[in-house]
Amino acid sequence: MVQTWCHSVVVPVIVHTTAWLIFATFLRESSCLEDDDASYSASYSASSYDSELSFNESAALELLDHFNENVQEHYGKYYRGLFAYQTNLTEHNREAMSLVAAPLGELVGDVTFRAERFNTTNFAPSTKRRFDALLYYSQTSSSDDSMTRRFVDARLCKSPDVCLSLEPDLTRIMAESRDYDELYWAWDGWRSVSGAPSKEDFNHFVEQRNMMAVWYYGREDEGDFQRSKYEVDDLDAQVVKLYSELEPLYKQLHAYARRKLYKFYGPDYINPKGPLPAHLLGDMWGQIWSNIFNIVDPYPTNSTRRLTSVLREKNLKTIDFYRIAEEFFTSLGLLKAPHSFWNESMFEKPTDGRDVVCHASAWDFKNQRDFRVSMCGDITSVHFLVAHHEMGHIQYYMQYADQPVEFRDGANPAFQEAVGDSLALSVSTPEHKAAIGLLPSPGNDSESDIRFLLETALINVAYLPFGILVDLWRWEIYANKTKPEDYNKRWWELRLKYQGVIPPTQRTDEHFDPPSKWHITTGTPYVRYFLSNIIQFQFHKALCNASGHVGPLFKCDIYRSKEAGKLLSDMLKLGSSEHWSVAMETITGQTEMSSAPFLEYFQPLLEWLEKENENETIGWDEMADWQPKPPKLLYSYSTSACTRTSSVISAIIGIICALWCTPGLLV
């Protein structure tokens, strides 16, 4: 996958995965990297190997400062090439990107090699943290080439002439269809073309990642390596504890939704005391249930106009969503995006026929001035919130732009995801939509409140168990606690245990369902989304308090609060220069992650659900072995020969999306 000659370095693999560190060291020691940069060769070609200078903090800081002075322009050129490629997937753009990537790979590899020669034991904490950040800068797991290509190219065909991709075709079926058999066809078919063929590749990927974690980083396994980014010794225990505190709320939501689905689909397909078939919950993975709100709506006669209809009636475009989002941020006294953001971003899928990566992503070019987004936007309420979420990333990038390059990151991976989502909690309120003229003023009645809270819970509460189980499953595999022959079995054991969800038909050793999820195919660590889903409510409560909000937390909108903006800005500017507990204390006054604000937000809904569920079975253990009636097979499964991209290109696409995949609503 990685070319091993000097003039054709695949830097998207080297720069943005841990692999480049080993690769750069190998090249260095085999005299492949030359000291072309005079600023480094003059200052460090001898001193880097001087045993006395290895303890010299002044020399170490000089190395870091020289790195920052030189690397930003290289980053800018590299990201411009990478962005051009992602928004126009041609061989020409790939080659152009590689040309600008090679100098960056050489520079970063050379500096990393020299940095490793310093003994930082007695350095000041701030200097040591800079070195640690530099050496661990690329703590992003690489994707497996074959799995990534298979996922990108996968098509599910109804006939030789009608083949469907995941986005938008199959996603729309899962969201909008209410035909049990059609939903099963899309659900099972996608797994047959994207998941089952990947088992051998996944085994190889696990071996590679574990070898890297042990050999280069000195960790027990890849799971241990990923958890180290959070700088705590008991992340897995903290995650399980947080979920246990929220599990009663999820089980109440599960019981309520089950009753509504039972009334809609009937006893052949829903057991009122058992788990839920995974394909009936509104998306391909049963992780976010907002698309079945019309089934579970408790007060359909009290329905208000849906936001999607209003957005379309106003003829808004995706770029308008971002302008509305920016106005929200500037109303808090925060920064405006530069002109280049509006001129260079890709907001909607191009109509000129070029191939692009559609997955919504925010970009920091690491040069303190260029920030962009890319997505194939649609005029929906979901993408309206996604625009606010992505602008949360852009605001974070701009706020910490004055930090050294090695500190231009979130305080921990969950912080980066939680910023935009915390502001989306304000944006989603009926009061805010009325304030910006999208919807009429909401009614001040309990039914309206419950409908709003339920719709929000179908996103945030429903997501909790899926958010935790993905990495629990992978961590067990990395630790060799789950054997390859049990991968799929263990996946569904965890889906049942945490989600109360089962496959609509029996799965066997021939199935391998997890790689039907993009983040598993690309090796993207996932617990960040679970944690961000919780700490966004901590941020929200702190910002609401700063704004002077009085009343229920779920009604808070921090729009136009300069006090809330100042508090948020103070935290964002830190980047990753401090331990995340310092950043947490800066914004919330606490040093730990807490589920209390999450529970406070949904407390009125929990009380309502408990009353609604008085005669319901809470949980699913009583009927855990139940299976729904077998569906009818509408079409035979086949795949189209979609092989436009080379394996290298597919790998790069995987890395791009692994790095910048949209959190929150699109996880």
N, C-alpha and C positions, 0 to 999 in steps of 0.2 A: 504493500500500500504506500509506503514512504519510499521515495527514490533515494538511493544512497550515493549519488554523485553530486559534486558541488554546484553544477550549473543548472540543475533541474530539480530544485528542492520543492516538495509539495508543502509549502508553509502553512496552508490552512490546517493541515494535520499537525505540523510542528508547533506553530505558535499557540494554538488554542486547545491543545491537549497535553497531558503530562508527558506524552511520548517525545515531544520535541526536546525536553530537557536531556533525556538519555541520548537522543540522536545528536544533539549539539555537542555533548561531551565526547561522544564517539568520534565525531568529525574532528573535534579539536585535537584529540589525542592521536588521531591518524593523520594530522597535518592537512586536513581538508579545508578547515577554516583559516584564512589568511588574515594577518593584522592589517587590513586595508584602511581602517579608520585611524587616521593619524592621532586623533585626540586620545584614543585608547592605547595605541601601540607605543606612543611616546611616553605616556605616564605609567603604564602598567605592564609592559611586556616583560620587564625584569622583576618589578616589585611584587607582582602577583605571586611569585614563587619564593619570595623572601620570607623566611620563617619569622623574623622579627616583625616585619610589616604586617603579617597576618593577625597580629594583636593590636594594630594601630587603628584606632577608631577614626581618626582624622582622614587617613587614607581610605578607609571604608566609606565614609561619607562622601569623599571626593569621587569615588567610583559611582556611587548612587546618583550624585548630582550630575556627573557627566552623562550617565545613562539617560536621565530625564531630559537633559538638554538636546540630546541627539535622537532619542527614540520617537519623539512626538511626530515629527514630520514623516518618519518612516511609517508610523502607524496610520497617519492620515492618508498616505498614498496607498497603503495596503487595503485599508477599509474602503476607499473609493473604488479600488479594483474589485474587491469582494462584493460590494453593493451593486456595482455595475453587472457583475456576473449573476447575482441572485435575481436581479430584475430583468435579466435577458440571458437565458441559459444557452449560450453558444460556445463552441470550441474556441472561437477567437477570443471571447471574453475570459475564458478560463486560462488561456495562454498568457493574455495580457496581465491577468491577476498574478500568475506565477512569477512573471518578470519583476513586478514591484514587491512581491513577497520575499524573494530570495535575500535581498539586503537586510530586511527586517529579521529574518531567521538567523542570519549570520551575526547581526549585532546582539540580539537577545541571547543567542547561544554563547557568544563570546563573554558577555558580561556575567551571565549565570556561571559559566566556568570559573571566572575570576572571583566571583562572590563566594563560591564554595571554599575558596582558599583561606578565607578569614575565619578566625575563631572568635565568635561573638559573645562568648560566655560572660565577659566582664564589660561588654558595651552597655551604654545607657539603654533603658527599656525601649525608648522610641526608635533608636538605631537598630536594635535587635529586631523589633517588629517590622521595620522596613526590609531588613534582610529576609526574614521569614516570609514576608509577603511576596518578595521577588522570587524566592526559590520555590514557593508554592503557588505562584501566580496563576498557573494553569490547572487548577484543581477541577477540571471538567473532564468527565469520562469521554473517551472517544467512542465512536460508533463502529459497529462491524460493517464492513463494506458490503458483504453479500446481503445481510439483513436489511440494510438501509436501501439498497437498490431494489430489493424485492418489494419493500413497502412503498417506495416512490412509484414503481412501475405497476403495482397491482391494480387490476381491473376485474370487476365481477360482471360477467356477460349473461344477459338474458337470451341473446341470440348472437350469431356471428357479427351482426351489424349494430347491436345495441350493447355497449359495454360501459359500465358505470365506475367512476372513481369514488374514493371515500369522500372527498370534498369537491363539489357540494352534493353530489348525487345521493350516495348512501346516507349521508348525514341528514339530508332532507327527508328521506324515507323514514328514518328512525325518529325524527322529530314530528312529522306530520301524519304519517299513516296510522290508522287505527285497525288495520287488517292484521289479525294475529299471524296468519300464514305469510303474508308479505314481509312483516317485521322479522319473522324467523328466517326467511330466505336471505334477507340483507345481513342479519346478524351472523348466521352460521356461514354464509358464503364468504363474507369478509374474512372470517377466521380461517377458512379453508385456503384462501389465496395469500394471506399475509402472515399467518401464524404458524400453521402446521409445517410448512416447508423449512422453517427457520431453526428447528431444534438443534441440529448438528452445529450450525453456525453459532447459536447461542452458547452451546457448551464450549466452543473454542474461544468465544468472547470472554466468558467467565474465567477461563484459564489464563488468558492474556492479562486481564485486568488484575487478577490476584497476583500474578507474577510481578507485574509492575509495582503494585502496592507493597509487596514484601521486599523485593530486591532494591528498589530505588528509594522508597519512602520509609522503610523500616516498620511498616504496619502489619497487623496480623493478617489482614485480607482487604479486599476492595471496600467492603462495607465499613470496616474500621477506618479506612482512609477517608471515605466520604463523610463520615460522622466527625472526623477531626476538624473539618472546616468550621464547626460550631464552637470549638475551643472549650468544650466541657467533656467530662469523663463519662457521663451517664446519659447521653442524649437519648438512647433507646428507652431507658427507664422513664425519662421525662416525657417522652412522646406517649408512651402507654398510659402514664398517669393522667396526662391532659385528656386523652381520649376517654378514659374511664369516668372522668368528671362530666363529660358531655354525652356519654352513651345513653343515659335515661331519656334525654331529649330526643335523640335519634330514634330510639325504639318507639317512642310515642308517635313520632312522625311516620315511621314505618307502619305502625298499626293502623293509623288513620288512612294513609294512602292505600293500604291493602284492602280495607273495607270498600273504598271508592272504586278500586280496580275490580274487586269482586262483583260489584253491582254492574260494572260496565262490561266485563268479559265473561262473567258467569263461572259456575263451579268447576267446569272442565279445565279451566286455565288458571284459576286463582283459588287457593285454599285459605279460608279466613283465619286459620291458626298457623299457617306455615310460611315458608320463605317465598319470595317473589321471583317469577321468571325474569331473567336478566334483560330480555329484549323488549320489555313493556314499559320501560322507565324514561323513554324520551331521548336517549342518546345511545351511541354504539357501545358504551361501557357501563351504562347504568350508574354513572357517577353524579350527574346533575339532572334533576327531575323537573326543571321548570317548564319543559315542553309538554308535560301532562297536566299543567294547571287547569286546563279546561275540563279535565276529567275529575279532578279533586276539588275544584272550586266549591267552597261551602255555601256561597251566596250568589249563585249565577244570576238571579234576578236583580242583584245589586251591582251588576257588572258596569264598569266604566269603560270608556274607549281605551283600547290598548295603544301603547306608545308607538308600536311599529306602524300602525295605520296612520297616526298623526304625522310621523316623520315622512312617510311616503306622500301623504296629501300635501305637505309643505314643499315637496320636490327637493328635499335636502340631499346633499351628496356626502360621501364619507369625509371629505375635507372639512365640511361644515361641522361635523361632529367634533373634529379636532379644534376648530376655532371656538366652538362652545366650551370645550374642555379647557382651552387656554384661558378663556375669559374667567373660568372658575378659579384657576390658579392665580391669575393676576389680581382677582378680587381679594385674594388673601395677602397681597403684597409680594407675591413670589415673581420669579423671572419669566420673561417672555422668550419664546423660542426664536432663534435667529432667522433671518430671511431665507437662508439656505435650507432650513427645515421645510419651509413651505414650497420652495422651488424644486427641491431635489428628492423629497420623499415620494414613495409610491403608495397612494391611498386606495386605489381600486385596481382591479385586474385590467391590464392593458387590452385594448380592443384590436390591436394590430397583429394578433396571432402569435406573438412571441411566448415562449415558455418562461414561467417565473415560479419562484417559491412563494406560495400564497400565505403560508403560516404567518400570522401577525407577529411582528418583532420590532423592538426598539433598538436603536444603534447609537453607540458612543464611539466616535472615531478616535478618541484618546488624544486629540490635538487641541482641546479646550475651545473649539469653535464650531465643530461640525457634528450635528446630531440629527438623526432621521428616524423615520418609521417606514416599514414596508408591510403591506397587507392587501388582500383582495377584499375590500370592504363591501358589505351588503347593507341595505337600508333596513335595519332591524334594531329593536331595543337592545339586543345583546351587543351588537357592534357599537351602538351608542355608548354603552358602558365600557366596552373594550377601548374605545378612543380615550376615555378618561383614564383608564388603567395605563395605557401606553404613555400618555402624557405624564403620568406619575413617574415612570421610568425616566423620561426625558428630563423632568424637573430634578430628579435625583442626580442624573449625570451632570447637569449644569451646576447644581449646588456644590458638588464636590470636585469640580473641575480644577480648582486651585490646589488640591492635594497632590503630592507626588504621584506619578503614574501607578506605582504599586499599591496605593491606597484608594484608587478610583474604583470602588466597588461598594456594595452594600455592607452594612455592619456584619451581617451574616446572610446566607442565601435567602432566608425567609424575609428579611427586612426588604431586600430589593423587590420582592413580590408584593409585600403588604402595603407599600406606600400608596400605589394607585388604587388598590382595592379599598383601603380605608377611606379615601376620598369618594370612591364610588358609593359608599354607604350614605353619604350626604346626597349625592347626585340622584340616587334611586328613590329618594323620598318623594311622595306626592307633593309635598310642600315645595320642594326645589323645582320640580317640573312645572308647577304653577308659577313660581317666581320667574322662570325664564320663558314663560309663555307657551309651553308645549301642551299642557293639560289645564283644565279648569281647576279652580281651588277645590281641594278635597273636602269631602264631608267629614264633619267632626263626630263620628259615630263609631261604635265598637265593631260593627260589621266591616267597615272600611279598613279599620286598623288590623283586624284579623286577616282579611284578604291580603293586605300588603305584607304582613309578617309571614303568612304562609307562603306566599310567592317567593319571598326572600329566603325562607327556610329551605325551599326546594332547591336552592342553589347552595347555600352555605352549610346547612345542617345535613342535607342529604349527601354532601360531598365528604363529610368527615371520615367515614369508615374506609372509603376507597382511597382517600388521601393517605391513610396510615398503612394500609395493607400492602400496597405496591412495594415499598421498600422493606417492610417486614419480610415479605416473600423473598426479595433479592438478598437481603442480609443473611437469611438462613442458607441460601445457595452459596453465597460467597464464603460463608463459614463452614461449608461442606456438611451442613446439617440436613440438607435435602439432596437426595441423589437424582441424577438426570431422569431416571425412569419414573420418578415421583413428582417431577416439576409441575405437571398439569394437575395432578391430583391435589397437591398441596395448595396450588393456586385457588382451586374451588373450595377447599377446606377453609381457607382464610376468607374467601368471599362469603361463605355461609356463616362463619363465626362472627365476623364483624359487620357485614352488610345485611345478612338475612336474605341473600340472593343466591339463586341456583341457575344452572344452565337449563334452557328449555328442553333439551334432550340429554340423554346420558353421554358423558364424555369418556373416551378411552385413551389408551397409551398412544394411539395414532393421532390424537389431537394435541395441539400445543397453542393454547389460546392467548397467553400473555403478550407475545409480540404483535398482536393486533393493535396494541397500544403503542403510539409513536415513541413515547418516552422510554419504553422498555427496549424497543428496537434500537434506539440511539444511545442507550445507556445513561440517560439523563437522570441524575438523582431526583427523587420525587418527594421526599419528606418535607422539603422546603415549602411545598404547596399546602400540606397539612398544617404546618406551623404558621404560615402566613395567613391562612384562613382563620386562625385563632388570634394572632397578635394584631391583625388589622382592627379588631374590636377594642383592643387595648389602646391603640393609637387613636381610634375614633372617640373613645370616652375622654381621653386626655385633651384632645383638640376641642371637643364639645365643652369641657369644663373651662378651657381657656377662652372660648368664645362667649362664655356667660350663659350658655343654654340652660333653661329651666324646663323640666318636664321629662317624660320618658325618653330613654336613650334612642329608641328607634325613630323618634320624631326629630332628632337633631339634624340640622343642616348648618354647616360652618361657613357657608357662602358669605363672602364679604367680611369675614372676621380677620382683621390684621393681627390680632393677638394670637389666634390659632396659627396663622401663617408664620409668624415669628417663631413660635415654638417648634413647628415642623421644620423650618429652615435651619434652626440651630442643630437639630439632629442630622439632617441631610448633609450638612457641610462637613460632618465628621468623616464621611465615607467609611472606610474600614480602618481608619487610623487608630481607633480605640477598640477594646473588647466590646462586643455587642451589648453587654450589660451596661456599659457606660452610655451608649446610645439610647438604650431603653430607659435608663434613668433620666436622661436629658429630656425625653418627651413625656414620660409617664410618671416619673418620680419613683419607679420600681426598678429592680434589677433582675427580675425573673419574668419568664413568660407565665401568663395567667389566663385561665378560662373564665374568670369571674365576669368580665365585661361582656363576653359572648353570652353567658347565661342571663345576665341582666337584660340584654337587648331582647332576647326571646322569651323572657319570663311571662309576659301576658299570653303569648302563644302556647307555652307549656301548660299553663293553667287551663286554657281553653281546650287543648288536646286531651288533658287528663279527664275533663268532663265528657268530651265527645267519646272517649274510649272506655268509659266506665264498664261497658259490657263486652269489651274486646279482649282478646288474648294479647298481652304485651310480650313481644318476643316471638320466636319461631321454633324453639327447641322441641316442642311437643310434636310437631309434624315435620321434623328436619329431613326425613327420608321421603317425603311426598314428591311426586313428579306430576307435571301437568300432562294433559292429553297430547299425544304426538301431533305435531302440525302436518299439514299437507305440504308436499314439496312442489312449489310452483314452477321452478325452472331447474334444469341441471346446472351444475357449477362449471364454469370454464373461465379461463383468463385470456386476455388479449395479449398479443406480442408487443408490449410496450417497452421497447428497448432503445429509446432514442438517446438516453444518456449513457456515457461510459461509466465503468465502475468507479473510477476516481471521482467523476462529477457527482455521482450518487453519494459517495462517501462525504464529499464536501457539503452537499445539501444536508446530510444528516447532522454534521457538526454544526452547521449554521443554525438549524432548528433546535438542536440540543442546547446551544448557547443562549439563544434568544427566544425560546418558545414562550408563547404568551401564557401567563399564569392566570389564576383566578377563574374567570368564566370559561376560558378555553384550555384548561389544563388537560 
